[in-house]
Amino acid sequence: MKMNRNICEKILSRLTSPEPRKLFLDTDAANEIDDQFAIAYAMCADNIELLGLGAAPFVNNNADNPAQGMEKSYIEMRRVRDLTCPGSKLPLYRGADAYLKDKNTPVDSPAARAIIEAAHSTDDYVFAAFIGCFTDAASALLIDPSISKNLVIVLIGANDADRYQSANDFNLRQDRAAAQVVFESDCPVILLPAAGGTSVLTTTVGETAYYLEDKNIPVGDYLSYLMRRDHDCPRGSFRPATHIIWDISSVAILRGKGFVSPEIRDALSVDDEGMFIPAEGKFIYNKSFDRDAIFEDMYKTIVSKAYRTE
């Protein structure tokens, strides 16, 4: 059954209920540094039951092909997990090693199978957040469409449909067929657009250092190091340097932080050129975020819950 207004309202109600939300986080952690923040945030959040981490494929200057991007993401998410909570048994899964060749053929992987297993393990909603390309989401749906009954897919991707005709952000354009599968499936979708949406979630080298650096928190030092590295700002120095940390929005909405004005809208998909087109059903769309509330919650959550060396 296509997502309708009633289902949307039930999902929004679940996001405000006191019980912990179940989350599977699928991440291209070696692509850029916002994923590392999202992983640490999710691991430390006391109202999130993190079911596992999946490694997503990507191609850019850090990876020559999807398989290499996925493997590098697997290694990086393991590093962040172990810094955040040494000895953690949080399961890690390798995802797709290629993009979908068409809208009917999944790329089977441990991550896709873990998403299916998570959906079948409970009658509660399972929120699966895809903060890289959508290959593992599409593959899970193609392998087992029945997971749509209680899986809720959270996507960071596309651009604000009110401002842009093109949806082609980095996540969506890598595997357009996967995006089409997800948008056109029966599975509930929460879309958090990139440009014109999560792009407001910027932080600075100085802010990150103030909250996380030299606090005897290994993952805090690592996150601050990543910011300094990417902005050529060695320890002990500061300069104007801003970075968009888009991916923490997927955790923040499950935390109940900064989810300013979620709307129930007519669903959208994309055509083969990446342009928005109408789709059947409804989806949840949120393009407004309380930047300060989200970053305050993220920094304080990591500082209070991540492993300390003292």
Secondary structure, 3 states (H helix, E strand, C coil): CCCCHHHHHHHHHHHCCCCCEEEEEEECCCCCCHHHHHHHHHHHCCCEEEEEEEECCCCECCECCHHHHHHHHHHHHHHHHHHHCCCCCCCEEECCCCCCCCCCCCCCCHHHHHHHHHHHCCCCCEEEEECCCCHHHHHHHHHCHHHHHCEEEEEECCCCCCCCCECCCHHHHHCHHHHHHHHHCCCCEEEECCCCCHHHCEEEHHHHHHHHCCCCCHHHHHHHHHHHHHCCCCCCCCCCCEEECCCHHHHHHHHCCCECCCEEEEEEEECCCCEEEEEEEEEEECCCECHHHHHHHHHHHHHHHCCCCC
